[in-house]
Amino acid sequence: MNNFLFFPTLIAMGYVVGTLVEKRHYRSIHEREKKFLYLPAVTMKTVTHPDQKVMSAELVCGSAVISIDYFKRLLASLRNIFGGTVKSYESLIDRARREALIRMKEMAGDSTVIVNVRIETSTIGRNANKKGVGCLEAMAYGTALTLEK
Amino acid sequence: MIITNIETVPGKTIVEHFGLVSGSTIRAKHVGRDLMAGLKNLVGGELKGYTQLLHESRQQALERMIEQARQLGANAVVNVRFSTSSVAQGAAELYAYGTAVHVK
């Protein structure tokens, strides 16, 4: 009898808390992305500023580890039967990447531009060797340039 | 020590190459953190313990790379890349590599 109640409870908890956590996280991501609009991050290797000298260059990086909730994992495994877009994982990866980018910008401080930005993702955790995605890490790094004003 | 992940150091010229330098570290997290992460896995969200751990390990890999470059007499490392691989269950390798150069 206990087993019958255990899994629905986990799923309900995963759904309620997971949705709340995701909404709050997206809100804070939007807020901080607006704050860092002055600092562009580009994938180009150089920026051409004809009459501005580069004062300093340093490596900056940021990373975030995000995990998926129980409800979404169930949805994804159901989706595996029929195929198609797995929306629940899309939002997970999106959150991790954007969070990593924001942290990288935080580390750059008052630089002018970040060039040659790379984003890497890797799955870590107990299920890393198996098929299931437990949690995933996104890491962004680039070179922060400070130009002469 | 100047570290960049582009081929040059902007505003300076490379006068000497020292070749590849690299640093790596393999870390495992302790049981307590693993347990907490397992609980957090139910409701989703960020795993702060893991983020912290990976950040620290990556800094250590960078430190080791910088130390190697310093021994060669370089004053900058250009074209730095990172890579991650899981070697054993519950352990991850963080690897950083780049080219040691002397700039003026």
gemmi code that builds the backbone of each chain (N, CA, C; Angstrom):
import gemmi

chains = {
    "A": [
        ("MET", (0.832, -1.205, 0.000), (0.000, 0.000, 0.000), (0.865, 1.254, 0.000)),
        ("ASN", (1.935, 1.171, 0.773), (2.826, 2.314, 0.886), (3.439, 2.684, -0.462)),
        ("ASN", (3.781, 1.653, -1.224), (4.407, 1.865, -2.521), (3.488, 2.572, -3.499)),
        ("PHE", (2.182, 2.302, -3.383), (1.217, 2.913, -4.290), (1.136, 4.419, -4.080)),
        ("LEU", (1.371, 4.828, -2.833), (1.272, 6.253, -2.533), (2.590, 6.982, -2.766)),
        ("PHE", (3.670, 6.228, -2.675), (5.000, 6.837, -2.695), (5.276, 7.561, -4.017)),
        ("PHE", (5.047, 6.887, -5.132), (5.413, 7.483, -6.419), (4.525, 8.647, -6.841)),
        ("PRO", (3.182, 8.527, -6.687), (2.361, 9.708, -6.987), (2.760, 10.917, -6.154)),
        ("THR", (3.152, 10.704, -4.893), (3.571, 11.821, -4.053), (4.820, 12.476, -4.626)),
        ("LEU", (5.784, 11.646, -5.024), (7.022, 12.165, -5.605), (6.740, 12.965, -6.870)),
        ("ILE", (5.838, 12.398, -7.690), (5.534, 13.067, -8.963), (4.848, 14.404, -8.716)),
        ("ALA", (3.883, 14.418, -7.791), (3.168, 15.653, -7.488), (4.113, 16.691, -6.913)),
        ("MET", (4.999, 16.247, -6.022), (5.957, 17.160, -5.410), (6.887, 17.723, -6.478)),
        ("GLY", (7.359, 16.823, -7.362), (8.244, 17.254, -8.443), (7.570, 18.287, -9.321)),
        ("TYR", (6.287, 18.073, -9.617), (5.563, 18.993, -10.493), (5.399, 20.367, -9.854)),
        ("VAL", (4.904, 20.377, -8.607), (4.596, 21.648, -7.936), (5.865, 22.442, -7.659)),
        ("VAL", (6.805, 21.805, -6.953), (8.020, 22.522, -6.577), (8.873, 22.831, -7.803)),
        ("GLY", (8.968, 21.854, -8.718), (9.774, 22.054, -9.918), (9.305, 23.233, -10.754)),
        ("THR", (7.973, 23.358, -10.921), (7.426, 24.467, -11.705), (7.716, 25.802, -11.028)),
        ("LEU", (7.552, 25.820, -9.699), (7.819, 27.049, -8.956), (9.269, 27.477, -9.108)),
        ("VAL", (10.176, 26.489, -8.913), (11.606, 26.788, -8.986), (11.969, 27.316, -10.364)),
        ("GLU", (11.386, 26.677, -11.412), (11.727, 27.096, -12.768), (11.239, 28.510, -13.061)),
        ("LYS", (10.017, 28.814, -12.620), (9.475, 30.152, -12.865), (10.332, 31.223, -12.194)),
        ("ARG", (10.725, 30.928, -10.945), (11.521, 31.899, -10.198), (12.884, 32.087, -10.863)),
        ("HIS", (13.432, 30.992, -11.321), (14.742, 31.062, -11.960), (14.683, 31.890, -13.248)),
        ("TYR", (13.635, 31.654, -14.069), (13.512, 32.419, -15.304), (13.355, 33.906, -15.021)),
        ("ARG", (12.604, 34.227, -13.950), (12.412, 35.633, -13.616), (13.752, 36.287, -13.288)),
        ("SER", (14.556, 35.594, -12.492), (15.834, 36.181, -12.105), (16.795, 36.239, -13.285)),
        ("ILE", (16.691, 35.254, -14.207), (17.540, 35.291, -15.410), (17.206, 36.515, -16.256)),
        ("HIS", (15.887, 36.771, -16.452), (15.479, 37.929, -17.257), (15.978, 39.222, -16.643)),
        ("GLU", (15.849, 39.316, -15.319), (16.272, 40.524, -14.621), (17.761, 40.790, -14.827)),
        ("ARG", (18.560, 39.735, -14.611), (20.011, 39.929, -14.685), (20.480, 40.109, -16.118)),
        ("GLU", (19.767, 39.495, -17.078), (20.151, 39.704, -18.476), (19.965, 41.160, -18.873)),
        ("LYS", (18.905, 41.798, -18.348), (18.685, 43.217, -18.627), (19.796, 44.056, -18.026)),
        ("LYS", (20.238, 43.668, -16.850), (21.278, 44.422, -16.141), (22.596, 44.404, -16.905)),
        ("PHE", (22.859, 43.289, -17.620), (24.159, 43.141, -18.278), (24.121, 43.464, -19.768)),
        ("LEU", (23.070, 44.215, -20.193), (22.958, 44.539, -21.612), (24.122, 45.380, -22.122)),
        ("TYR", (24.774, 46.128, -21.216), (25.872, 47.007, -21.626), (27.127, 46.217, -22.003)),
        ("LEU", (27.183, 44.937, -21.625), (28.396, 44.139, -21.837), (28.121, 43.043, -22.864)),
        ("PRO", (28.438, 43.295, -24.150), (28.150, 42.275, -25.147), (29.136, 41.105, -25.093)),
        ("ALA", (28.630, 39.909, -25.294), (29.475, 38.722, -25.381), (29.346, 38.183, -26.792)),
        ("VAL", (30.447, 38.128, -27.520), (30.390, 37.713, -28.927), (31.303, 36.522, -29.171)),
        ("THR", (31.033, 35.796, -30.264), (31.862, 34.633, -30.565), (32.982, 34.975, -31.538)),
        ("MET", (33.050, 36.228, -31.965), (34.145, 36.623, -32.861), (35.458, 36.647, -32.089)),
        ("LYS", (36.551, 36.476, -32.844), (37.843, 36.418, -32.158), (38.421, 37.791, -31.874)),
        ("THR", (38.120, 38.759, -32.743), (38.616, 40.119, -32.490), (37.502, 41.124, -32.714)),
        ("VAL", (37.635, 42.267, -32.106), (36.723, 43.360, -32.394), (37.567, 44.499, -32.945)),
        ("THR", (37.035, 45.182, -33.942), (37.818, 46.253, -34.540), (37.333, 47.604, -34.036)),
        ("HIS", (38.172, 48.227, -33.272), (37.914, 49.578, -32.777), (39.102, 50.412, -33.220)),
        ("PRO", (38.992, 51.094, -34.364), (40.165, 51.708, -34.980), (40.989, 52.603, -34.058)),
        ("ASP", (40.314, 53.420, -33.250), (41.138, 54.347, -32.473), (41.063, 54.091, -30.963)),
        ("GLN", (40.715, 52.866, -30.601), (40.698, 52.565, -29.173), (41.733, 51.500, -28.875)),
        ("LYS", (42.570, 51.772, -27.899), (43.596, 50.795, -27.544), (43.062, 49.822, -26.503)),
        ("VAL", (43.509, 48.574, -26.609), (43.098, 47.566, -25.632), (43.958, 47.691, -24.381)),
        ("MET", (43.312, 47.915, -23.255), (44.052, 48.105, -22.002), (44.416, 46.770, -21.367)),
        ("SER", (43.457, 45.842, -21.307), (43.764, 44.569, -20.657), (42.903, 43.455, -21.235)),
        ("ALA", (43.393, 42.233, -21.103), (42.654, 41.063, -21.572), (42.771, 39.990, -20.505)),
        ("GLU", (41.644, 39.389, -20.149), (41.731, 38.295, -19.177), (40.658, 37.249, -19.448)),
        ("LEU", (40.961, 36.042, -19.001), (40.032, 34.929, -19.196), (38.929, 34.995, -18.135)),
        ("VAL", (37.673, 34.886, -18.583), (36.568, 34.840, -17.624), (35.740, 33.588, -17.896)),
        ("CYS", (35.192, 33.002, -16.850), (34.335, 31.842, -17.075), (33.214, 31.790, -16.035)),
        ("GLY", (32.158, 31.076, -16.373), (31.039, 30.920, -15.456), (30.388, 29.587, -15.724)),
        ("SER", (29.861, 28.953, -14.677), (29.228, 27.663, -14.911), (28.026, 27.478, -14.001)),
        ("ALA", (27.146, 26.579, -14.386), (25.975, 26.274, -13.573), (25.607, 24.804, -13.748)),
        ("VAL", (25.233, 24.164, -12.650), (24.768, 22.777, -12.706), (23.284, 22.774, -12.374)),
        ("ILE", (22.457, 22.331, -13.301), (21.009, 22.342, -13.098), (20.491, 20.906, -13.206)),
        ("SER", (19.566, 20.567, -12.333), (18.996, 19.224, -12.421), (17.505, 19.290, -12.748)),
        ("ILE", (16.994, 18.198, -13.264), (15.601, 18.145, -13.712), (14.745, 17.539, -12.599)),
        ("ASP", (13.457, 17.908, -12.553), (12.619, 17.354, -11.484), (11.972, 16.032, -11.906)),
        ("TYR", (11.402, 15.363, -10.919), (10.908, 14.001, -11.104), (9.794, 13.917, -12.141)),
        ("PHE", (8.916, 14.912, -12.127), (7.773, 14.939, -13.028), (8.218, 15.043, -14.489)),
        ("LYS", (9.168, 15.946, -14.716), (9.640, 16.152, -16.088), (10.406, 14.947, -16.602)),
        ("ARG", (11.111, 14.276, -15.678), (11.842, 13.080, -16.089), (10.864, 12.011, -16.575)),
        ("LEU", (9.736, 11.947, -15.876), (8.687, 10.991, -16.261), (8.121, 11.348, -17.634)),
        ("LEU", (7.855, 12.652, -17.824), (7.344, 13.125, -19.112), (8.296, 12.767, -20.234)),
        ("ALA", (9.599, 12.983, -19.969), (10.606, 12.728, -20.994), (10.680, 11.251, -21.337)),
        ("SER", (10.521, 10.404, -20.316), (10.599, 8.972, -20.613), (9.351, 8.505, -21.360)),
        ("LEU", (8.205, 9.164, -21.116), (7.006, 8.874, -21.900), (7.204, 9.308, -23.345)),
        ("ARG", (7.838, 10.472, -23.507), (8.091, 11.032, -24.825), (8.981, 10.105, -25.660)),
        ("ASN", (9.837, 9.370, -24.942), (10.742, 8.433, -25.609), (10.006, 7.356, -26.382)),
        ("ILE", (8.780, 7.074, -25.987), (8.017, 6.028, -26.657), (7.567, 6.491, -28.032)),
        ("PHE", (7.063, 7.761, -28.086), (6.492, 8.255, -29.340), (7.450, 9.097, -30.165)),
        ("GLY", (8.503, 9.572, -29.545), (9.433, 10.445, -30.246), (8.909, 11.864, -30.318)),
        ("GLY", (9.722, 12.782, -30.828), (9.309, 14.177, -30.936), (10.125, 15.075, -30.037)),
        ("THR", (9.714, 16.336, -29.958), (10.459, 17.312, -29.170), (10.278, 17.061, -27.683)),
        ("VAL", (11.373, 17.023, -26.971), (11.298, 16.865, -25.522), (11.417, 18.255, -24.900)),
        ("LYS", (10.250, 18.900, -24.692), (10.226, 20.294, -24.227), (10.830, 20.433, -22.840)),
        ("SER", (10.620, 19.428, -21.996), (11.067, 19.567, -20.613), (12.587, 19.644, -20.518)),
        ("TYR", (13.274, 18.953, -21.419), (14.729, 19.048, -21.397), (15.228, 20.329, -22.051)),
        ("GLU", (14.456, 20.837, -23.014), (14.845, 22.088, -23.662), (14.981, 23.217, -22.656)),
        ("SER", (13.989, 23.331, -21.777), (14.027, 24.440, -20.820), (15.156, 24.238, -19.814)),
        ("LEU", (15.462, 22.982, -19.513), (16.556, 22.692, -18.579), (17.888, 23.181, -19.138)),
        ("ILE", (18.169, 22.832, -20.379), (19.439, 23.209, -20.992), (19.503, 24.712, -21.209)),
        ("ASP", (18.378, 25.295, -21.604), (18.305, 26.737, -21.811), (18.652, 27.489, -20.533)),
        ("ARG", (18.073, 27.045, -19.421), (18.347, 27.697, -18.139), (19.816, 27.602, -17.765)),
        ("ALA", (20.395, 26.412, -17.939), (21.787, 26.210, -17.552), (22.724, 27.098, -18.370)),
        ("ARG", (22.468, 27.190, -19.680), (23.351, 27.982, -20.541), (23.258, 29.462, -20.231)),
        ("ARG", (22.021, 29.939, -20.057), (21.865, 31.375, -19.802), (22.439, 31.765, -18.454)),
        ("GLU", (22.264, 30.888, -17.482), (22.833, 31.146, -16.157), (24.365, 31.207, -16.248)),
        ("ALA", (24.966, 30.289, -17.008), (26.419, 30.266, -17.162), (26.915, 31.552, -17.815)),
        ("LEU", (26.191, 32.013, -18.840), (26.575, 33.257, -19.526), (26.525, 34.449, -18.572)),
        ("ILE", (25.463, 34.486, -17.745), (25.317, 35.599, -16.809), (26.452, 35.591, -15.795)),
        ("ARG", (26.816, 34.405, -15.312), (27.903, 34.321, -14.325), (29.234, 34.744, -14.936)),
        ("MET", (29.410, 34.409, -16.206), (30.630, 34.828, -16.887), (30.687, 36.349, -16.953)),
        ("LYS", (29.545, 36.969, -17.259), (29.503, 38.427, -17.337), (29.741, 39.070, -15.974)),
        ("GLU", (29.226, 38.410, -14.929), (29.458, 38.924, -13.581), (30.940, 38.957, -13.270)),
        ("MET", (31.658, 37.913, -13.720), (33.084, 37.827, -13.445), (33.852, 38.893, -14.227)),
        ("ALA", (33.336, 39.288, -15.389), (34.041, 40.244, -16.235), (34.024, 41.658, -15.667)),
        ("GLY", (33.100, 41.949, -14.768), (33.064, 43.260, -14.116), (32.803, 44.386, -15.094)),
        ("ASP", (33.691, 45.398, -15.114), (33.434, 46.561, -15.970), (34.280, 46.543, -17.248)),
        ("SER", (34.435, 45.364, -17.847), (35.108, 45.282, -19.136), (34.179, 45.823, -20.224)),
        ("THR", (34.747, 46.020, -21.442), (33.944, 46.585, -22.529), (33.235, 45.500, -23.325)),
        ("VAL", (33.944, 44.413, -23.606), (33.368, 43.375, -24.462), (34.009, 42.022, -24.128)),
        ("ILE", (33.264, 40.950, -24.317), (33.827, 39.610, -24.143), (33.893, 38.953, -25.514)),
        ("VAL", (35.091, 38.572, -25.947), (35.225, 37.966, -27.276), (35.506, 36.471, -27.161)),
        ("ASN", (35.299, 35.789, -28.280), (35.561, 34.354, -28.401), (34.877, 33.522, -27.306)),
        ("VAL", (33.592, 33.753, -27.150), (32.847, 33.025, -26.119), (32.562, 31.598, -26.583)),
        ("ARG", (32.839, 30.651, -25.733), (32.525, 29.245, -26.016), (31.599, 28.736, -24.914)),
        ("ILE", (30.668, 27.879, -25.293), (29.795, 27.257, -24.293), (29.944, 25.753, -24.390)),
        ("GLU", (30.199, 25.139, -23.265), (30.346, 23.688, -23.238), (29.306, 23.094, -22.312)),
        ("THR", (28.774, 21.935, -22.689), (27.853, 21.268, -21.772), (28.335, 19.849, -21.536)),
        ("SER", (28.118, 19.369, -20.324), (28.469, 17.981, -20.036), (27.517, 17.455, -18.977)),
        ("THR", (27.231, 16.181, -19.052), (26.376, 15.602, -18.021), (27.263, 15.025, -16.932)),
        ("ILE", (26.889, 15.289, -15.709), (27.647, 14.750, -14.593), (26.677, 14.038, -13.659)),
        ("GLY", (27.228, 13.500, -12.594), (26.359, 12.856, -11.613), (26.295, 11.363, -11.796)),
        ("ARG", (25.454, 10.778, -11.013), (25.435, 9.322, -10.921), (25.054, 8.660, -12.238)),
        ("ASN", (24.197, 9.341, -13.023), (23.699, 8.711, -14.240), (24.519, 9.052, -15.475)),
        ("ALA", (25.673, 9.693, -15.245), (26.446, 10.190, -16.386), (26.821, 9.084, -17.362)),
        ("ASN", (27.083, 7.892, -16.849), (27.520, 6.821, -17.741), (26.350, 6.066, -18.362)),
        ("LYS", (25.196, 6.212, -17.724), (24.024, 5.522, -18.258), (23.276, 6.439, -19.214)),
        ("LYS", (22.092, 6.027, -19.614), (21.369, 6.771, -20.630), (20.717, 8.033, -20.063)),
        ("GLY", (20.217, 7.939, -18.846), (19.425, 9.023, -18.285), (20.248, 10.256, -17.963)),
        ("VAL", (19.639, 11.427, -18.131), (20.297, 12.670, -17.776), (19.836, 13.066, -16.382)),
        ("GLY", (20.738, 13.001, -15.416), (20.390, 13.388, -14.056), (20.474, 14.886, -13.920)),
        ("CYS", (21.676, 15.396, -14.108), (21.841, 16.835, -14.078), (22.908, 17.198, -15.103)),
        ("LEU", (22.914, 18.445, -15.499), (23.884, 18.795, -16.517), (24.559, 20.110, -16.221)),
        ("GLU", (25.799, 20.209, -16.675), (26.567, 21.403, -16.418), (26.757, 22.162, -17.716)),
        ("ALA", (26.543, 23.476, -17.649), (26.871, 24.333, -18.776), (27.977, 25.255, -18.321)),
        ("MET", (28.964, 25.456, -19.180), (30.084, 26.291, -18.812), (30.383, 27.229, -19.964)),
        ("ALA", (30.520, 28.515, -19.657), (30.806, 29.503, -20.685), (32.131, 30.168, -20.363)),
        ("TYR", (32.977, 30.334, -21.374), (34.212, 31.075, -21.124), (34.597, 31.920, -22.318)),
        ("GLY", (35.340, 32.976, -22.056), (35.735, 33.895, -23.110), (36.812, 34.834, -22.602)),
        ("THR", (37.227, 35.748, -23.456), (38.255, 36.715, -23.071), (37.610, 38.083, -22.922)),
        ("ALA", (37.732, 38.663, -21.734), (37.161, 39.978, -21.483), (38.178, 41.045, -21.846)),
        ("LEU", (37.795, 41.961, -22.739), (38.689, 43.039, -23.140), (38.219, 44.356, -22.552)),
        ("THR", (39.166, 45.116, -22.054), (38.858, 46.463, -21.605), (39.485, 47.444, -22.583)),
        ("LEU", (38.649, 48.264, -23.231), (39.153, 49.211, -24.226), (39.310, 50.587, -23.602)),
        ("GLU", (40.242, 51.336, -24.181), (40.480, 52.698, -23.718), (39.261, 53.555, -24.026)),
        ("LYS", (38.853, 54.353, -23.071), (37.656, 55.167, -23.281), (37.948, 56.346, -24.214)),
    ],
    "B": [
        ("MET", (50.874, 37.315, -15.208), (50.475, 36.246, -16.136), (49.155, 36.626, -16.813)),
        ("ILE", (49.174, 36.729, -18.137), (47.952, 37.072, -18.881), (47.384, 35.786, -19.485)),
        ("ILE", (46.109, 35.534, -19.251), (45.460, 34.345, -19.796), (44.363, 34.791, -20.764)),
        ("THR", (44.377, 34.303, -21.995), (43.290, 34.610, -22.921), (42.896, 33.346, -23.677)),
        ("ASN", (41.699, 33.343, -24.263), (41.367, 32.202, -25.117), (41.268, 32.591, -26.587)),
        ("ILE", (41.948, 33.690, -26.963), (42.114, 34.016, -28.385), (43.592, 33.836, -28.733)),
        ("GLU", (43.913, 33.884, -30.022), (45.281, 33.503, -30.431), (46.353, 34.493, -30.018)),
        ("THR", (45.957, 35.727, -29.750), (46.966, 36.727, -29.406), (46.596, 37.420, -28.108)),
        ("VAL", (47.513, 38.222, -27.613), (47.178, 39.119, -26.525), (47.003, 40.496, -27.155)),
        ("PRO", (45.775, 41.040, -27.160), (45.525, 42.302, -27.857), (46.413, 43.422, -27.306)),
        ("GLY", (46.979, 44.195, -28.208), (47.811, 45.319, -27.802), (49.254, 44.940, -27.532)),
        ("LYS", (49.582, 43.662, -27.638), (50.953, 43.220, -27.406), (51.363, 42.258, -28.506)),
        ("THR", (52.673, 42.078, -28.672), (53.130, 41.145, -29.695), (53.847, 39.966, -29.056)),
        ("ILE", (53.637, 38.800, -29.648), (54.273, 37.578, -29.146), (55.699, 37.526, -29.681)),
        ("VAL", (56.668, 37.367, -28.771), (58.052, 37.308, -29.234), (58.629, 35.895, -29.149)),
        ("GLU", (58.035, 35.034, -28.320), (58.578, 33.693, -28.202), (57.488, 32.683, -27.859)),
        ("HIS", (57.567, 31.492, -28.459), (56.626, 30.413, -28.179), (57.281, 29.366, -27.290)),
        ("PHE", (56.530, 28.828, -26.345), (57.086, 27.775, -25.496), (56.356, 26.447, -25.667)),
        ("GLY", (55.338, 26.422, -26.498), (54.605, 25.176, -26.720), (53.443, 24.979, -25.761)),
        ("LEU", (52.916, 23.777, -25.775), (51.691, 23.467, -25.034), (51.943, 23.340, -23.534)),
        ("VAL", (51.052, 23.940, -22.756), (51.057, 23.706, -21.306), (49.667, 23.248, -20.905)),
        ("SER", (49.595, 22.400, -19.895), (48.278, 21.907, -19.503), (48.236, 21.637, -18.003)),
        ("GLY", (47.039, 21.603, -17.472), (46.847, 21.281, -16.068), (45.554, 20.520, -15.923)),
        ("SER", (45.536, 19.538, -15.044), (44.288, 18.802, -14.876), (44.096, 18.421, -13.418)),
        ("THR", (42.860, 18.130, -13.059), (42.565, 17.662, -11.717), (41.366, 16.728, -11.784)),
        ("ILE", (41.392, 15.715, -10.954), (40.254, 14.790, -10.895), (39.635, 14.901, -9.511)),
        ("ARG", (38.347, 15.158, -9.474), (37.680, 15.384, -8.197), (36.481, 14.450, -8.043)),
        ("ALA", (36.263, 14.043, -6.826), (35.032, 13.328, -6.496), (34.361, 14.099, -5.372)),
        ("LYS", (33.039, 14.051, -5.321), (32.355, 14.774, -4.250), (32.073, 13.811, -3.108)),
        ("HIS", (31.961, 14.356, -1.899), (31.751, 13.446, -0.775), (30.289, 13.027, -0.641)),
        ("VAL", (30.084, 12.032, 0.190), (28.780, 11.366, 0.260), (27.654, 12.338, 0.624)),
        ("GLY", (27.952, 13.261, 1.522), (26.936, 14.213, 1.969), (26.391, 15.026, 0.816)),
        ("ARG", (27.304, 15.525, -0.007), (26.906, 16.320, -1.161), (26.109, 15.481, -2.147)),
        ("ASP", (26.541, 14.236, -2.319), (25.860, 13.322, -3.228), (24.424, 13.078, -2.787)),
        ("LEU", (24.271, 12.925, -1.485), (22.950, 12.666, -0.914), (22.035, 13.866, -1.136)),
        ("MET", (22.579, 15.059, -0.871), (21.799, 16.280, -1.062), (21.400, 16.453, -2.527)),
        ("ALA", (22.359, 16.134, -3.419), (22.070, 16.254, -4.848), (20.976, 15.276, -5.253)),
        ("GLY", (20.991, 14.088, -4.643), (19.966, 13.097, -4.928), (18.588, 13.593, -4.534)),
        ("LEU", (18.520, 14.262, -3.379), (17.249, 14.830, -2.926), (16.810, 15.959, -3.852)),
        ("LYS", (17.769, 16.794, -4.235), (17.466, 17.937, -5.097), (16.997, 17.477, -6.472)),
        ("ASN", (17.453, 16.298, -6.857), (17.068, 15.737, -8.150), (15.562, 15.529, -8.270)),
        ("LEU", (14.891, 15.380, -7.138), (13.440, 15.158, -7.147), (12.688, 16.398, -7.571)),
        ("VAL", (13.142, 17.571, -7.091), (12.389, 18.794, -7.361), (13.038, 19.674, -8.429)),
        ("GLY", (14.234, 19.322, -8.869), (14.888, 20.118, -9.892), (15.526, 21.372, -9.335)),
        ("GLY", (16.127, 22.150, -10.192), (16.768, 23.385, -9.763), (18.271, 23.268, -9.753)),
        ("GLU", (18.911, 24.332, -9.307), (20.363, 24.350, -9.361), (20.976, 23.557, -8.210)),
        ("LEU", (22.046, 22.811, -8.534), (22.784, 22.083, -7.506), (24.012, 22.909, -7.146)),
        ("LYS", (23.865, 23.735, -6.101), (24.915, 24.702, -5.764), (26.211, 24.012, -5.379)),
        ("GLY", (26.091, 22.873, -4.687), (27.276, 22.145, -4.244), (28.147, 21.710, -5.414)),
        ("TYR", (27.491, 21.199, -6.438), (28.227, 20.748, -7.621), (28.841, 21.926, -8.370)),
        ("THR", (28.061, 23.001, -8.500), (28.576, 24.185, -9.201), (29.854, 24.678, -8.528)),
        ("GLN", (29.779, 24.776, -7.198), (30.918, 25.234, -6.400), (32.124, 24.320, -6.607)),
        ("LEU", (31.867, 23.017, -6.517), (32.934, 22.018, -6.637), (33.617, 22.098, -7.995)),
        ("LEU", (32.820, 22.177, -9.054), (33.391, 22.219, -10.398), (34.164, 23.508, -10.625)),
        ("HIS", (33.645, 24.610, -10.058), (34.328, 25.892, -10.200), (35.699, 25.839, -9.540)),
        ("GLU", (35.735, 25.308, -8.316), (37.009, 25.206, -7.589), (38.000, 24.327, -8.329)),
        ("SER", (37.521, 23.181, -8.837), (38.419, 22.258, -9.536), (38.984, 22.888, -10.792)),
        ("ARG", (38.125, 23.661, -11.484), (38.586, 24.283, -12.712), (39.651, 25.330, -12.423)),
        ("GLN", (39.449, 26.060, -11.318), (40.464, 27.044, -10.924), (41.787, 26.347, -10.635)),
        ("GLN", (41.703, 25.179, -9.986), (42.915, 24.440, -9.664), (43.625, 23.960, -10.927)),
        ("ALA", (42.875, 23.478, -11.896), (43.465, 23.044, -13.167), (44.170, 24.213, -13.847)),
        ("LEU", (43.522, 25.397, -13.803), (44.129, 26.604, -14.375), (45.427, 26.956, -13.662)),
        ("GLU", (45.387, 26.881, -12.305), (46.574, 27.180, -11.495), (47.739, 26.292, -11.904)),
        ("ARG", (47.458, 25.009, -12.079), (48.513, 24.072, -12.447), (49.092, 24.391, -13.814)),
        ("MET", (48.196, 24.792, -14.734), (48.660, 25.162, -16.067), (49.548, 26.393, -15.990)),
        ("ILE", (49.128, 27.369, -15.179), (49.891, 28.616, -15.038), (51.256, 28.335, -14.418)),
        ("GLU", (51.272, 27.436, -13.447), (52.525, 27.062, -12.783), (53.514, 26.473, -13.787)),
        ("GLN", (53.006, 25.614, -14.656), (53.845, 25.000, -15.690), (54.390, 26.055, -16.654)),
        ("ALA", (53.536, 27.009, -17.003), (53.965, 28.070, -17.915), (55.027, 28.946, -17.269)),
        ("ARG", (54.866, 29.176, -15.974), (55.814, 30.022, -15.253), (57.200, 29.370, -15.222)),
        ("GLN", (57.198, 28.050, -15.047), (58.476, 27.332, -15.015), (59.210, 27.414, -16.349)),
        ("LEU", (58.445, 27.535, -17.442), (59.073, 27.658, -18.754), (59.566, 29.082, -19.018)),
        ("GLY", (59.186, 30.001, -18.166), (59.606, 31.383, -18.348), (58.657, 32.204, -19.194)),
        ("ALA", (57.400, 31.767, -19.323), (56.423, 32.505, -20.118), (55.750, 33.572, -19.260)),
        ("ASN", (55.212, 34.594, -19.913), (54.440, 35.574, -19.143), (52.995, 35.685, -19.627)),
        ("ALA", (52.592, 34.783, -20.521), (51.187, 34.748, -20.946), (50.849, 33.355, -21.466)),
        ("VAL", (49.568, 32.987, -21.350), (49.095, 31.738, -21.948), (47.942, 32.107, -22.868)),
        ("VAL", (48.063, 31.757, -24.162), (46.995, 32.106, -25.105), (46.264, 30.851, -25.574)),
        ("ASN", (45.088, 31.095, -26.170), (44.271, 30.019, -26.734), (43.944, 28.905, -25.731)),
        ("VAL", (43.495, 29.305, -24.552), (43.185, 28.335, -23.499), (41.850, 27.643, -23.797)),
        ("ARG", (41.797, 26.342, -23.630), (40.551, 25.568, -23.787), (40.313, 24.763, -22.519)),
        ("PHE", (39.034, 24.474, -22.273), (38.670, 23.615, -21.144), (38.014, 22.348, -21.679)),
        ("SER", (38.199, 21.256, -20.959), (37.388, 20.093, -21.299), (37.091, 19.288, -20.038)),
        ("THR", (35.961, 18.604, -20.061), (35.513, 17.837, -18.909), (35.256, 16.405, -19.339)),
        ("SER", (35.660, 15.444, -18.525), (35.287, 14.070, -18.824), (35.068, 13.332, -17.520)),
        ("SER", (34.149, 12.395, -17.528), (33.938, 11.621, -16.311), (34.721, 10.321, -16.431)),
        ("VAL", (35.705, 10.141, -15.534), (36.587, 8.986, -15.637), (36.025, 7.783, -14.895)),
        ("ALA", (35.455, 8.020, -13.726), (34.881, 6.928, -12.958), (33.531, 7.385, -12.452)),
        ("GLN", (32.797, 6.486, -11.856), (31.490, 6.861, -11.337), (31.669, 7.867, -10.183)),
        ("GLY", (31.039, 9.009, -10.322), (31.102, 9.995, -9.255), (32.348, 10.848, -9.252)),
        ("ALA", (33.219, 10.683, -10.254), (34.403, 11.530, -10.320), (34.495, 12.171, -11.696)),
        ("ALA", (35.004, 13.383, -11.747), (35.114, 14.077, -13.019), (36.512, 14.648, -13.183)),
        ("GLU", (36.983, 14.653, -14.421), (38.275, 15.262, -14.682), (38.067, 16.612, -15.340)),
        ("LEU", (38.720, 17.626, -14.816), (38.688, 18.946, -15.403), (40.065, 19.218, -15.983)),
        ("TYR", (40.119, 19.647, -17.227), (41.373, 19.767, -17.933), (41.441, 21.132, -18.599)),
        ("ALA", (42.560, 21.812, -18.460), (42.751, 23.097, -19.114), (44.070, 23.068, -19.862)),
        ("TYR", (44.073, 23.547, -21.098), (45.324, 23.566, -21.847), (45.428, 24.800, -22.732)),
        ("GLY", (46.646, 25.189, -23.022), (46.859, 26.379, -23.829), (48.294, 26.450, -24.299)),
        ("THR", (48.648, 27.554, -24.956), (50.004, 27.745, -25.470), (50.712, 28.819, -24.645)),
        ("ALA", (51.875, 28.464, -24.116), (52.641, 29.426, -23.333), (53.470, 30.292, -24.265)),
        ("VAL", (53.401, 31.592, -24.063), (54.150, 32.500, -24.919), (54.794, 33.617, -24.083)),
        ("HIS", (55.730, 34.314, -24.707), (56.303, 35.491, -24.076), (55.851, 36.698, -24.884)),
        ("VAL", (55.218, 37.654, -24.234), (54.725, 38.835, -24.971), (55.451, 40.097, -24.512)),
        ("LYS", (55.474, 41.063, -25.426), (56.050, 42.368, -25.092), (55.047, 43.462, -25.429)),
    ],
}
model = gemmi.Model(1)
for chain_id, residues in chains.items():
    chain = gemmi.Chain(chain_id)
    for i, (resn, *xyz) in enumerate(residues, 1):
        res = gemmi.Residue()
        res.name, res.seqid = resn, gemmi.SeqId(i, " ")
        for name, pos in zip(("N", "CA", "C"), xyz):
            atom = gemmi.Atom()
            atom.name, atom.element = name, gemmi.Element(name[0])
            atom.pos, atom.b_iso = gemmi.Position(*pos), 0.0
            res.add_atom(atom)
        chain.add_residue(res)
    model.add_chain(chain)
structure = gemmi.Structure()
structure.add_model(model)
structure.setup_entities()
